[in-house]
Amino acid sequence: MKYTNILKDLSYNADKVTITVLFETDTTKEIRIAFKAGQLMKKHQTAFPITVAMIQGELDFGVNDKVHHLVAGDIVALQGGVPHDLLAKTDSIVRLTLSKQDAVSRVKAIID
């Protein structure tokens, strides 16, 4: 069994999005992304499917040049190869589920 609390030890960075690996399972990597209002994760994609779950806040999730306004409780699944971007409208917390084959360093490189 793996256990964590997505709100525990939460910190925001005024300069860039904060990415924290919560834990890994045999098939996934569970990541918390904390945004201050106005922070952006520029357009990017991965070769693997992802799931994005809004825990807190509001953000605009751009996919295929269409913007989807996400709020707490919304969950989005994308196949690999789909370009997307995220813009926080308020301070926000996102749970990102990556394939075990994907690299956390790839996600971190998006914000650098």
N, C-alpha and C positions, 0 to 999 in steps of 0.2 A: 504494500500500500504506500502511496505517496500522498502527502498532505501539505498544504500551504494555505495562507489567507492572502488573497490578491491585494488587500488593503494594508496589510502589515508592512511596516518599514517603508511606506510610500514616500517618495521624494520627487519633487519637480526640479528641473533645471531651467533657469530663466533664459539660457542661451540656446538650448537645443532639447529635443525630445529625449526622455530618459527611458532606456531599454534595460529590463531586468529579466534574466532567465529564472523562472519560478521553479521548474523541474523538468526532467526528461523521463519519458516512459519508453517502452520497447518500440513504439511506433511514432511518437510525437515529441516535440519540444514545446513547452508551454511558456509563453513570454508575456510580461506585462509591459505596456507602452504607456507612459505618462506624458501628456501634452499640457503645456500652458496654453491658454487662449491665444490664437494667432499662429501657433507653431505648425509647420508643414513638414510632411514627409513627401518629398518630390516624387514624381512619376517613376515607378519601378515595377519589376515583375520577377517572378521566380519560375523555375521549371516545374515546381511541385504544387499541388493543391494547398490552399490555406483556408483557415476559418478565422474570422474577425468577430469578436463579441464585445459590444459596448457595455461596459460596466457602469460608467458614470460620465456625465457630460453630454456634449453634442459635437458632432463633426460632420464635415462634408467629405464624402467618399466618392472620388471620381473614378468611373470605370467607362471605358470606351467613349470618352468625351461627353458623358452624362454624369451629373452630380446627384448623388443620393444623400439626403440629410438623415444621418443616423443619430438616434438618441439611446439612452440607457435601456438595455433590454434587447436591442436589435442584434441580430446575428446574420452575418454574410459569409457565404462560402464561394470561393473562386477556384476555378481550375488553374493549373499551371499555364504560364504564358500569357496571362491577361494583365496588361498594364493598368496600374491604379495609383492613386495618390490620396493623401489624407490631410485635411486642413481642420484644425481644432477651432470651433466657434466659441467654446468655453473650456475651462480646465477639464480635461477628459482622461479617463482610464480605459484602455483597450486590452483585452486578452487576445493574443495572437497565437494560434495553433499552427505550428509548422510540421511538415513531414520530418521524420528522423533523418532523412537523407539531405535535408536542407541545412544551410549553415547560418548560425546566429551572426557570424561576422558579416555575412551579406546584408543582413538587416541593419546592423550597426553602421555599415559603410554608407547607407542611404542618408544618414543624418550628418555625416562628417563632411 
